[in-house]
């Protein structure tokens, strides 16, 4: 005999686990982790994405077929130069910057902003 209350509880529990998993395995947090050691120096976009893939594999997290686009999207949501970020109108979320040099793009994390963001997410650096 099925218990509707138990089914509802299980659905809520599954949703909670999914939310927790997403929060604990945020692409933004991983970007911060990869870019952080460079200090005030930037890292090429390609090297950043490759390092993200290595990091997520080491954490035994999935790397989807659209990984590069997913990382770029997460970066754009928090890059102060990105039109996507500007449309969001969330200045406190401006964690990253980018610059182009010739054919290359370079990414950097702003440590103070990233520290505040991580603290707000209870993931202090």
OpenMM code with the backbone's topology and positions (N, CA, C; nanometers):
from openmm import Vec3, app, unit

residues = "UNK UNK UNK UNK UNK UNK UNK UNK UNK UNK UNK UNK UNK UNK UNK UNK UNK UNK UNK UNK UNK UNK UNK UNK UNK UNK UNK UNK UNK UNK UNK UNK UNK UNK UNK UNK UNK UNK UNK UNK UNK UNK UNK UNK UNK UNK UNK UNK UNK UNK UNK UNK UNK UNK UNK UNK UNK UNK UNK UNK UNK UNK UNK UNK UNK UNK UNK UNK UNK UNK UNK UNK UNK UNK UNK UNK UNK UNK UNK UNK UNK UNK UNK UNK UNK UNK UNK UNK UNK UNK UNK UNK UNK UNK UNK UNK UNK UNK UNK UNK UNK UNK UNK UNK UNK UNK UNK UNK UNK UNK UNK UNK UNK UNK UNK UNK UNK UNK UNK UNK UNK UNK UNK UNK UNK".split()
positions = [
    Vec3(0.0843, -0.1174, 0.0000),
    Vec3(0.0000, 0.0000, 0.0000),
    Vec3(0.0895, 0.1248, 0.0000),
    Vec3(0.0644, 0.2170, -0.0931),
    Vec3(0.1433, 0.3394, -0.1050),
    Vec3(0.0973, 0.4444, -0.0061),
    Vec3(0.1947, 0.5140, 0.0509),
    Vec3(0.1669, 0.6206, 0.1460),
    Vec3(0.1995, 0.7545, 0.0779),
    Vec3(0.0973, 0.8357, 0.0450),
    Vec3(0.1225, 0.9620, -0.0243),
    Vec3(0.2141, 1.0561, 0.0551),
    Vec3(0.2032, 1.0552, 0.1861),
    Vec3(0.2875, 1.1401, 0.2687),
    Vec3(0.4339, 1.0963, 0.2597),
    Vec3(0.4557, 0.9645, 0.2612),
    Vec3(0.5914, 0.9119, 0.2482),
    Vec3(0.6486, 0.9461, 0.1102),
    Vec3(0.5678, 0.9348, 0.0055),
    Vec3(0.6121, 0.9699, -0.1303),
    Vec3(0.6512, 1.1172, -0.1380),
    Vec3(0.5701, 1.2027, -0.0779),
    Vec3(0.5985, 1.3452, -0.0765),
    Vec3(0.7285, 1.3738, -0.0007),
    Vec3(0.7450, 1.3069, 0.1115),
    Vec3(0.8676, 1.3222, 0.1909),
    Vec3(0.9902, 1.2806, 0.1094),
    Vec3(0.9823, 1.1687, 0.0411),
    Vec3(1.0942, 1.1192, -0.0395),
    Vec3(1.1270, 1.2162, -0.1537),
    Vec3(1.0248, 1.2740, -0.2153),
    Vec3(1.0467, 1.3716, -0.3216),
    Vec3(1.1170, 1.4963, -0.2670),
    Vec3(1.0714, 1.5429, -0.1510),
    Vec3(1.1322, 1.6606, -0.0881),
    Vec3(1.2771, 1.6314, -0.0492),
    Vec3(1.3018, 1.5134, 0.0019),
    Vec3(1.4368, 1.4730, 0.0410),
    Vec3(1.5288, 1.4672, -0.0814),
    Vec3(1.4792, 1.4116, -0.1904),
    Vec3(1.5579, 1.4035, -0.3134),
    Vec3(1.5885, 1.5439, -0.3666),
    Vec3(1.4910, 1.6328, -0.3625),
    Vec3(1.5120, 1.7700, -0.4083),
    Vec3(1.6137, 1.8406, -0.3199),
    Vec3(1.6066, 1.8161, -0.1900),
    Vec3(1.7011, 1.8762, -0.0967),
    Vec3(1.8425, 1.8263, -0.1226),
    Vec3(1.8567, 1.6972, -0.1464),
    Vec3(1.9887, 1.6400, -0.1764),
    Vec3(2.0452, 1.6984, -0.3048),
    Vec3(1.9603, 1.7145, -0.4062),
    Vec3(2.0038, 1.7721, -0.5336),
    Vec3(2.0504, 1.9166, -0.5136),
    Vec3(1.9758, 1.9935, -0.4369),
    Vec3(2.0127, 2.1325, -0.4102),
    Vec3(2.1455, 2.1394, -0.3347),
    Vec3(2.1619, 2.0544, -0.2350),
    Vec3(2.2858, 2.0494, -0.1584),
    Vec3(2.4023, 2.0103, -0.2483),
    Vec3(2.3816, 1.9106, -0.3336),
    Vec3(2.4867, 1.8665, -0.4249),
    Vec3(2.5288, 1.9808, -0.5167),
    Vec3(2.4308, 2.0509, -0.5724),
    Vec3(2.4620, 2.1633, -0.6620),
    Vec3(2.5377, 2.2737, -0.5882),
    Vec3(2.4965, 2.3020, -0.4651),
    Vec3(2.5634, 2.4061, -0.3877),
    Vec3(2.7060, 2.3645, -0.3544),
    Vec3(2.7251, 2.2397, -0.3175),
    Vec3(2.8579, 2.1923, -0.2786),
    Vec3(2.9505, 2.1712, -0.3976),
    Vec3(2.8941, 2.1622, -0.5148),
    Vec3(2.9746, 2.1341, -0.6331),
    Vec3(2.9582, 2.2425, -0.7388),
    Vec3(2.9437, 2.3622, -0.6937),
    Vec3(2.9221, 2.4766, -0.7803),
    Vec3(3.0385, 2.4994, -0.8766),
    Vec3(3.0053, 2.5234, -1.0016),
    Vec3(3.1079, 2.5570, -1.0995),
    Vec3(3.1769, 2.6877, -1.0620),
    Vec3(3.1030, 2.7799, -1.0030),
    Vec3(3.1624, 2.9071, -0.9623),
    Vec3(3.2667, 2.8840, -0.8537),
    Vec3(3.2334, 2.8019, -0.7552),
    Vec3(3.3295, 2.7710, -0.6492),
    Vec3(3.4525, 2.7013, -0.7076),
    Vec3(3.4323, 2.6142, -0.8049),
    Vec3(3.5453, 2.5471, -0.8693),
    Vec3(3.6303, 2.6462, -0.9488),
    Vec3(3.5661, 2.7428, -1.0153),
    Vec3(3.6413, 2.8463, -1.0857),
    Vec3(3.7272, 2.9260, -0.9882),
    Vec3(3.6695, 2.9609, -0.8749),
    Vec3(3.7457, 3.0336, -0.7731),
    Vec3(3.8656, 2.9494, -0.7300),
    Vec3(3.8418, 2.8221, -0.7051),
    Vec3(3.9493, 2.7327, -0.6599),
    Vec3(4.0627, 2.7235, -0.7623),
    Vec3(4.0281, 2.7179, -0.8889),
    Vec3(4.1295, 2.7062, -0.9940),
    Vec3(4.2056, 2.8373, -1.0130),
    Vec3(4.1353, 2.9496, -1.0090),
    Vec3(4.1986, 3.0784, -1.0359),
    Vec3(4.2691, 3.1379, -0.9138),
    Vec3(4.2278, 3.0985, -0.7937),
    Vec3(4.2780, 3.1562, -0.6692),
    Vec3(4.4314, 3.1557, -0.6576),
    Vec3(4.4983, 3.0438, -0.6821),
    Vec3(4.6434, 3.0388, -0.6599),
    Vec3(4.7237, 3.1370, -0.7454),
    Vec3(4.6656, 3.1905, -0.8504),
    Vec3(4.7377, 3.2828, -0.9376),
    Vec3(4.7460, 3.4233, -0.8808),
    Vec3(4.6811, 3.4460, -0.7672),
    Vec3(4.6861, 3.5774, -0.7053),
    Vec3(4.6306, 3.6838, -0.7974),
    Vec3(4.7101, 3.7865, -0.8206),
    Vec3(4.6657, 3.8971, -0.9061),
    Vec3(4.6978, 3.8716, -1.0526),
    Vec3(4.7487, 3.7539, -1.0822),
    Vec3(4.7821, 3.7190, -1.2201),
    Vec3(4.6665, 3.6393, -1.2798),
    Vec3(4.6486, 3.6570, -1.4084),
    Vec3(4.5396, 3.5850, -1.4741),
    Vec3(4.5886, 3.4520, -1.5306),
    Vec3(4.4932, 3.3742, -1.5763),
    Vec3(4.5199, 3.2421, -1.6322),
    Vec3(4.4442, 3.2326, -1.7641),
    Vec3(4.5031, 3.1701, -1.8623),
    Vec3(4.4346, 3.1609, -1.9916),
    Vec3(4.3033, 3.0847, -1.9755),
    Vec3(4.2079, 3.1229, -2.0559),
    Vec3(4.0768, 3.0574, -2.0534),
    Vec3(4.0932, 2.9071, -2.0749),
    Vec3(4.1734, 2.8691, -2.1736),
    Vec3(4.1920, 2.7268, -2.2044),
    Vec3(4.2504, 2.6519, -2.0855),
    Vec3(4.3540, 2.7089, -2.0227),
    Vec3(4.4176, 2.6454, -1.9063),
    Vec3(4.3181, 2.6364, -1.7905),
    Vec3(4.2358, 2.7395, -1.7738),
    Vec3(4.1355, 2.7383, -1.6669),
    Vec3(4.0354, 2.6251, -1.6883),
    Vec3(3.9850, 2.6129, -1.8089),
    Vec3(3.8859, 2.5082, -1.8379),
    Vec3(3.9490, 2.3699, -1.8222),
    Vec3(4.0708, 2.3530, -1.8711),
    Vec3(4.1394, 2.2243, -1.8546),
    Vec3(4.1601, 2.1921, -1.7067),
    Vec3(4.1993, 2.2917, -1.6284),
    Vec3(4.2200, 2.2714, -1.4843),
    Vec3(4.0891, 2.2400, -1.4136),
    Vec3(3.9818, 2.3023, -1.4594),
    Vec3(3.8493, 2.2731, -1.4024),
    Vec3(3.8120, 2.1272, -1.4266),
    Vec3(3.8408, 2.0791, -1.5468),
    Vec3(3.8080, 1.9400, -1.5795),
    Vec3(3.8869, 1.8443, -1.4909),
    Vec3(4.0148, 1.8710, -1.4724),
    Vec3(4.0994, 1.7877, -1.3854),
    Vec3(4.0448, 1.7904, -1.2422),
    Vec3(4.0109, 1.9100, -1.1943),
    Vec3(3.9593, 1.9250, -1.0586),
    Vec3(3.8294, 1.8473, -1.0393),
    Vec3(3.7359, 1.8614, -1.1327),
    Vec3(3.6074, 1.7938, -1.1190),
    Vec3(3.6225, 1.6422, -1.1314),
    Vec3(3.7138, 1.5968, -1.2148),
    Vec3(3.7395, 1.4523, -1.2239),
    Vec3(3.7988, 1.4016, -1.0929),
    Vec3(3.8890, 1.4786, -1.0333),
    Vec3(3.9492, 1.4397, -0.9052),
    Vec3(3.8441, 1.4322, -0.7953),
    Vec3(3.7415, 1.5156, -0.8051),
    Vec3(3.6317, 1.5148, -0.7074),
    Vec3(3.5250, 1.4114, -0.7439),
    Vec3(3.5496, 1.3403, -0.8527),
    Vec3(3.4554, 1.2388, -0.9040),
    Vec3(3.3192, 1.2998, -0.9378),
    Vec3(3.3244, 1.4174, -0.9975),
    Vec3(3.2035, 1.4851, -1.0430),
    Vec3(3.1920, 1.4675, -1.1933),
    Vec3(3.0717, 1.4775, -1.2417),
    Vec3(3.0508, 1.4579, -1.3847),
    Vec3(3.1108, 1.5731, -1.4643),
    Vec3(3.1541, 1.5400, -1.5839),
    Vec3(3.2028, 1.6378, -1.6796),
    Vec3(3.1162, 1.6187, -1.8042),
    Vec3(3.0140, 1.7027, -1.8190),
    Vec3(2.9202, 1.6836, -1.9304),
    Vec3(2.9845, 1.7125, -2.0657),
    Vec3(2.9194, 1.6673, -2.1713),
    Vec3(2.9681, 1.6939, -2.3072),
    Vec3(2.9760, 1.8434, -2.3346),
    Vec3(2.8940, 1.9206, -2.2666),
    Vec3(2.8895, 2.0660, -2.2832),
    Vec3(2.9737, 2.1359, -2.1765),
    Vec3(3.0763, 2.0694, -2.1273),
    Vec3(3.1545, 2.1204, -2.0152),
    Vec3(3.2107, 2.2607, -2.0415),
    Vec3(3.2729, 2.2798, -2.1559),
    Vec3(3.3330, 2.4098, -2.1863),
    Vec3(3.2278, 2.5204, -2.1842),
    Vec3(3.1116, 2.4945, -2.2425),
    Vec3(3.0040, 2.5931, -2.2435),
    Vec3(2.9495, 2.6172, -2.1025),
    Vec3(2.9440, 2.5121, -2.0221),
    Vec3(2.8952, 2.5240, -1.8847),
    Vec3(2.9887, 2.6097, -1.8015),
    Vec3(3.1181, 2.5863, -1.8159),
    Vec3(3.2173, 2.6661, -1.7428),
    Vec3(3.2113, 2.8109, -1.7900),
    Vec3(3.2033, 2.8320, -1.9208),
    Vec3(3.1952, 2.9678, -1.9750),
    Vec3(3.0714, 3.0397, -1.9219),
    Vec3(2.9605, 2.9694, -1.9170),
    Vec3(2.8368, 3.0284, -1.8661),
    Vec3(2.8499, 3.0693, -1.7193),
    Vec3(2.9082, 2.9818, -1.6387),
    Vec3(2.9281, 3.0138, -1.4966),
    Vec3(3.0197, 3.1351, -1.4828),
    Vec3(3.1237, 3.1394, -1.5638),
    Vec3(3.2150, 3.2529, -1.5615),
    Vec3(3.1422, 3.3813, -1.6006),
    Vec3(3.0673, 3.3765, -1.7101),
    Vec3(2.9953, 3.4945, -1.7594),
    Vec3(2.8971, 3.5501, -1.6565),
    Vec3(2.8335, 3.4626, -1.5810),
    Vec3(2.7369, 3.5063, -1.4797),
    Vec3(2.8024, 3.5920, -1.3720),
    Vec3(2.9349, 3.5799, -1.3571),
    Vec3(3.0064, 3.6483, -1.2490),
    Vec3(3.1247, 3.7328, -1.2973),
    Vec3(3.1369, 3.7539, -1.4276),
    Vec3(3.2467, 3.8339, -1.4838),
    Vec3(3.1997, 3.9775, -1.5051),
    Vec3(3.2681, 4.0715, -1.4423),
    Vec3(3.2229, 4.2112, -1.4460),
    Vec3(3.2233, 4.2705, -1.5870),
    Vec3(3.2930, 4.2098, -1.6812),
    Vec3(3.2970, 4.2593, -1.8183),
    Vec3(3.1921, 4.1935, -1.9082),
    Vec3(3.1224, 4.0967, -1.8579),
    Vec3(3.0283, 4.0197, -1.9393),
    Vec3(2.8917, 4.0897, -1.9489),
    Vec3(2.8353, 4.0953, -2.0690),
    Vec3(2.6996, 4.1496, -2.0829),
    Vec3(2.5974, 4.0702, -2.0000),
    Vec3(2.6202, 3.9409, -1.9862),
    Vec3(2.5316, 3.8565, -1.9055),
    Vec3(2.5315, 3.9062, -1.7606),
    Vec3(2.6500, 3.9320, -1.7069),
    Vec3(2.6621, 3.9824, -1.5700),
    Vec3(2.5963, 4.1193, -1.5566),
    Vec3(2.6221, 4.2061, -1.6516),
    Vec3(2.5666, 4.3421, -1.6459),
    Vec3(2.4139, 4.3402, -1.6459),
    Vec3(2.3538, 4.2499, -1.7225),
    Vec3(2.2065, 4.2376, -1.7241),
    Vec3(2.1528, 4.1880, -1.5909),
    Vec3(2.2312, 4.1072, -1.5204),
    Vec3(2.1870, 4.0541, -1.3909),
    Vec3(2.1771, 4.1632, -1.2854),
    Vec3(2.2560, 4.2696, -1.2994),
    Vec3(2.2542, 4.3812, -1.2055),
    Vec3(2.2733, 4.3332, -1.0611),
    Vec3(2.3796, 4.2559, -1.0399),
    Vec3(2.4134, 4.2018, -0.9072),
    Vec3(2.5608, 4.2300, -0.8794),
    Vec3(2.5940, 4.3550, -0.8468),
    Vec3(2.7351, 4.3930, -0.8323),
    Vec3(2.8151, 4.3072, -0.7341),
    Vec3(2.7528, 4.2592, -0.6288),
    Vec3(2.8242, 4.1774, -0.5297),
    Vec3(2.8689, 4.0437, -0.5881),
    Vec3(2.8105, 4.0038, -0.6998),
    Vec3(2.8470, 3.8776, -0.7639),
    Vec3(2.9590, 3.8933, -0.8664),
    Vec3(3.0182, 4.0120, -0.8768),
    Vec3(3.1251, 4.0358, -0.9727),
    Vec3(3.2560, 3.9786, -0.9227),
    Vec3(3.2765, 3.8499, -0.9458),
    Vec3(3.3910, 3.7772, -0.8907),
    Vec3(3.5105, 3.7703, -0.9838),
    Vec3(3.4844, 3.7823, -1.1124),
    Vec3(3.5883, 3.7577, -1.2121),
    Vec3(3.6016, 3.8742, -1.3095),
    Vec3(3.7174, 3.8784, -1.3757),
    Vec3(3.7424, 3.9698, -1.4872),
    Vec3(3.8060, 3.8890, -1.5988),
    Vec3(3.8000, 3.9460, -1.7181),
    Vec3(3.8674, 3.8825, -1.8311),
    Vec3(3.9326, 3.9906, -1.9160),
    Vec3(4.0310, 3.9476, -1.9925),
    Vec3(4.0935, 4.0381, -2.0882),
    Vec3(4.1350, 3.9565, -2.2096),
    Vec3(4.1380, 4.0239, -2.3224),
    Vec3(4.1811, 3.9595, -2.4462),
    Vec3(4.3172, 4.0144, -2.4850),
    Vec3(4.4032, 3.9260, -2.5276),
    Vec3(4.5329, 3.9631, -2.5807),
    Vec3(4.5523, 3.8827, -2.7085),
    Vec3(4.5499, 3.9494, -2.8215),
    Vec3(4.5592, 3.8780, -2.9488),
    Vec3(4.4437, 3.7809, -2.9617),
    Vec3(4.4750, 3.6543, -2.9811),
    Vec3(4.3721, 3.5510, -2.9923),
    Vec3(4.3386, 3.4868, -2.8587),
    Vec3(4.4069, 3.5272, -2.7531),
    Vec3(4.3881, 3.4634, -2.6226),
    Vec3(4.2979, 3.5431, -2.5301),
    Vec3(4.2285, 3.4709, -2.4454),
    Vec3(4.1464, 3.5311, -2.3405),
    Vec3(4.2004, 3.4831, -2.2071),
    Vec3(4.2078, 3.5734, -2.1122),
    Vec3(4.2647, 3.5435, -1.9813),
    Vec3(4.1644, 3.5794, -1.8726),
    Vec3(4.1552, 3.4930, -1.7727),
    Vec3(4.0592, 3.5090, -1.6640),
    Vec3(4.1320, 3.5300, -1.5317),
    Vec3(4.0681, 3.6063, -1.4428),
    Vec3(4.1229, 3.6312, -1.3093),
    Vec3(4.0082, 3.6358, -1.2091),
    Vec3(4.0382, 3.5958, -1.0867),
    Vec3(3.9408, 3.6040, -0.9780),
    Vec3(3.9793, 3.7229, -0.8897),
    Vec3(3.8793, 3.7967, -0.8441),
    Vec3(3.9005, 3.9067, -0.7495),
    Vec3(3.8880, 3.8491, -0.6089),
    Vec3(3.9997, 3.8386, -0.5398),
    Vec3(4.0046, 3.7679, -0.4112),
    Vec3(3.9089, 3.8227, -0.3068),
    Vec3(3.9034, 3.9534, -0.2889),
    Vec3(3.8155, 4.0098, -0.1853),
    Vec3(3.6692, 3.9780, -0.2138),
    Vec3(3.6282, 3.9977, -0.3377),
    Vec3(3.4888, 3.9686, -0.3743),
    Vec3(3.4581, 3.8196, -0.3624),
    Vec3(3.5537, 3.7373, -0.4062),
    Vec3(3.5340, 3.5924, -0.3985),
    Vec3(3.5249, 3.5471, -0.2536),
    Vec3(3.6064, 3.6050, -0.1670),
    Vec3(3.6022, 3.5701, -0.0247),
    Vec3(3.4660, 3.6046, 0.0332),
    Vec3(3.4155, 3.7228, 0.0016),
    Vec3(3.2827, 3.7631, 0.0507),
    Vec3(3.1742, 3.6708, -0.0036),
    Vec3(3.1840, 3.6352, -0.1314),
    Vec3(3.0849, 3.5471, -0.1937),
    Vec3(3.0866, 3.4099, -0.1279),
    Vec3(3.2065, 3.3562, -0.1054),
    Vec3(3.2194, 3.2251, -0.0418),
    Vec3(3.1659, 3.2274, 0.1015),
    Vec3(3.1935, 3.3350, 0.1739),
    Vec3(3.1404, 3.3468, 0.3106),
    Vec3(2.9897, 3.3502, 0.3092),
    Vec3(2.9330, 3.4232, 0.2155),
    Vec3(2.7863, 3.4301, 0.2043),
    Vec3(2.7257, 3.2941, 0.1721),
    Vec3(2.8022, 3.2095, 0.1052),
    Vec3(2.7559, 3.0737, 0.0694),
    Vec3(2.8022, 2.9712, 0.1725),
    Vec3(2.8591, 3.0189, 0.2846),
    Vec3(2.9131, 2.9318, 0.3890),
    Vec3(3.0222, 2.8394, 0.3359),
    Vec3(3.1077, 2.8937, 0.2483),
    Vec3(3.2177, 2.8164, 0.1906),
    Vec3(3.3455, 2.8972, 0.1987),
    Vec3(3.3709, 2.9593, 0.3115),
    Vec3(3.4830, 3.0525, 0.3278),
    Vec3(3.6144, 2.9954, 0.2787),
    Vec3(3.6930, 3.0807, 0.2161),
    Vec3(3.8248, 3.0445, 0.1620),
    Vec3(3.9285, 3.0765, 0.2662),
] * unit.nanometer
topology = app.Topology()
chain = topology.addChain("A")
for resn in residues:
    res = topology.addResidue(resn, chain)
    for name in ("N", "CA", "C"):
        topology.addAtom(name, app.Element.getBySymbol(name[0]), res)
